[in-house]
Amino acid sequence: MASLLIFESIVIASLGVWLIVLTATADTVEIPPLLGELVFIVLGSGGLFAAAVGYRRGKYFGRAPALLANLIAIGVSKYQFSAGLYIVALPLFILGAVTAVAVIRAIPESSS
């Protein structure tokens, strides 16, 4: 479970690096939207990484955010499917669905 969340965190951080490279090579740049996207990339990647660390330590505080992030990813893949971006949509859907199911199935052990 934690490995999937770490993988997702790395993928999101990689998208941030890709966005920075695209910005550096672009002719024109709109700074406010770029900064907003970068903030959300940092928050999303950091949040998934924090949830993964929690899972590794036996804490389950990251279940709800991890599930929400993956349900959002499944929704995003729907729009990518409708746009014909199957090469992006299918891996995103599979990763989101597998991780969402893993999050739901990760039931904390009782501490009694």
BELVENSUL-V428125 format. One record per pair of residues at least 24 apart in sequence whose C-alpha atoms are under 7 Angstrom apart, sorted by the first residue. I is the first residue (numbers start at 0). J is the second residue. D is the distance in whole Angstrom. If there is no record, write none. Layout:
# BELVENSUL-V428125
((I:J:D) (I:J:D))
This chain:
# BELVENSUL-V428125
((0:101:6) (0:102:7) (1:51:4) (1:54:6) (1:55:6) (3:98:6) (4:47:6) (4:48:6) (4:51:5) (5:47:7) (5:48:6) (5:51:6) (8:44:4) (8:45:7) (8:47:6) (8:48:6) (11:40:6) (11:44:6) (12:40:7) (12:44:6) (15:40:6) (59:107:7) (62:102:6) (66:99:5) (66:102:6) (69:95:5) (69:98:7) (69:99:6) (70:95:7) (70:99:7))
